[in-house]
């Protein structure tokens, strides 16, 4: 099953404080309301990898317009500072929306240079609705149970079946969480962050977000600019496209990323025996897809599940060797076992994934307007499919509940901001999940920001994953607030990408899945936490 961040314990909260918050329907302006929050009581919950980890919880209003009304609980984690120089809390978020941030605190604290991490309380949190926070959303357990209908609706029957799944999921969310859904959105999640700030007793916070976490951080900075001390955004959401257009643009980028993987397989024909021509290798992949649509591997991996299995390769090329092994075994030896195993490791959705998808849908469907006429979706996604078939329809159905969502929609936040201290941005040129243009857009919108580019990089989430050049800029910024300033071009600094992986050795191939713990490469550990679709 797709692994999820460990769920850490929660603790009671005591001692009242107050925070200024925004209403649920706020965009760029709001009227302030006083909200009483409590300081966090921390309890030990250390793990083997992160023995100093602590856990806590915080009660916040469900609806910030009615602060004395119903409360929900946020789960928190902390790796406390140990240095005499203390720079305050560093809140971290892995993206999603729907990603659990509890374990990310330990990862960040252990991946930064010790002298840097020691100056911060690194704070992880599960946003409202996520993981160990309560209530946690799970609209329809087993939504991704195999085998699903083929994602490409070549027949009316396939389109009808996929539409029925999307409608059913949206309806299930409406039935189970009618009173919660209006308040599960990015603006409220950002306001929760300010409640966390107050509960920590901090005048300002530092923030480090990946993927969707970059949008969450930018929204927080827009609503509470005076509360931002340092802000790091890695793999940046394009705020101009939230969320329908951004998902369409992803499809083109993922298709390019998949073709890069096909070229990598062709480069290592001596290992995989699938040919030296990338286009012919790609043709064999689509032939495999067609065969699995007719007869799913192991009764689990049909055409849609195959896409689920290989989409993670677009997020992180460290998965390529195992994906290539499964691909080659099926095509060359008619073996289904490696493909089923790869699906279990990369594509299958467990209970944590059900929760993540529920929150993902709740946030994205509420944050901004989506087409309610399915004919628009059909037209747009067939147009994308004609040019970029790899993920087009799979992504469409993943987001399709938004066409039938039971809540009204909000206006996207205009994140343009000239009131912040220097902000540090990181973006890979070939990132598929958050294409490069989004990083450039945010660089222009956040006045005084600095953009560090990984040239040729295609991974999603690029700092703290092994690129020393990128990490040098991150460490310097967290140490003294300094950012690089370029004289020409869009980028203020450029780092070259890490080399692509090589095929696994025979010894490594015998290991079914990457073990947990300190032996996992940093890139793999990060991408396990950041996850997919975010």
C-alpha positions, 0 to 999 in steps of 0.5 A: 500500500502507499505508505503514509506519514506516521500518526503521532499522538495528541495532547490536551491543551491548556491556558487561554490566549487570543488570535485575530482570525478571518471569516470562512469566505475571506479572500484578500480582505477580512474583518477581524474577530477575536479568537481565544486559543490555548497554549499547547501542552507537549508530550513525548512521542519520539521515534527511533529516527526522531527521539526528541519528537513531541506531540500536542493538539490545539482546539480551534473554531470550525467557523472563525466567524463564530469563534465561541461555536463548535471546535475542531482539534488540530494535531501538532508535532514538534522537534524543539530547538536546542541552540542558545540562538532561537529563531522561533517556530518553523511550521512545515507542510507537505502539500496535498491538500490533504497531506499529513505534516506530523512526520515532516517535522522530524524529517526537516529537523534531521535533514537540515544542518544540525546547527540550523535545525537547532535554532528552530522549533520545527512544527508539524501539523495535520490541517483541519480534516487531515490524519490525526486532527479531528474530525478527520474526513473519509467520505467514501472508504475504498473509493479507489478499490481496484479494479476501476473502470478504464479512465479513458471514456472511449465508450458511453458506458465507460463515461457513465461508469466514471461519472457515477463514481464521481457523483457518488463520492461527492454525494457521500461527502455531502451526506457525511460532512454537510456541516463541515465541508463549508469550512474545509478550505485554504483560507481556514487552514491558513487561519488555523496556522495563525491560531497555531502561532498564537498557541506557540506564543510567537509574534511571528512564524517561519514557514516551509511548504512543499507543493500545495503547501506553497499556496497555503503559505502564500495565502497565510502571508496574504492574510497575515503579512505582519506575522511572517518572519521567513517564508520558504516555498518549494515546488510552487502552485500557480495561483492563477489557475486554482484549481481547474486550470492548474490540473489541466496544465499538469497533464501536459507536464506529466506527459512530458515527464512520462516520456522522459521516463520512457527515454530513460528506459530506452537508454538502459536497453541492456537491462530492460530489453524494451528497445533503444527507441523511446517512442517504441518503448512508449508504444509498448507501455500503451500496449501493456495498458490496453492488455491490462484493460482487457485482463487486469494483472492479478485481478488488481491492476487494470488500466486505471491502476496502471496509471496510478502506479506510474504517475508517481514516477512523474513526481520522483525519478527515484521510482523509475528503476522499480517501475521499469523492472515491473514494466519489463517483466510484464512485457518480456516475460508475461509476469504480473507479480512485479506489476502487482507489487509495484501497484501495492508500493506506489499506486494503491490507496490505503485508509490514509489515502482515503482521508487525504483524497477526501480533504483534497476534494473538500479543499479544492472543490470549495476554494474556487469555481469549477465547471458544473457542466460536464460538457465543458470537462469532456471538451477540455479533457479530450483536447488535452488527451489528444496531445498528452494522453498519459494522465489526462483522463485519470486526472480528470476523474480524480477531480471530477467530484468538483463538478457535483460538489455539494457546497458553494465555492469561494473566490481564490485569494489574490496572493500578490504581496508587497508587505513581506520580508525576503521570501525564498522560492525553489522550482525545478524547470521540468516539475510536472505536478507544479509546472515551472511557470507557477514558480515564475508567477509567484516570484513576480507576485511576491515583491522582493522574493528570490527564485532558485531554479533547479535546471533540468530537474523534474522531481517535485519537492527539490530541497532536502532531497540530496541537491547540495546546491539547493540546500546551501541556499535554504540553509543560508536563508534559515540561518540569517535571512539572506537570499541570492539576488540575480542581476539578469534573467528570472532566476536569482540562482541556478542549480544543476539537477541531480543525475537520473538514477541508474538501474538497480543492482541484482542485490537491490532488485532482490529487495521488494520495497525500500525499507523504512528508517535511516537507510532510505535515501533522503529523496525517497524519504521526502517523497514518501512524505510529500506524496502524490497529487499535491 
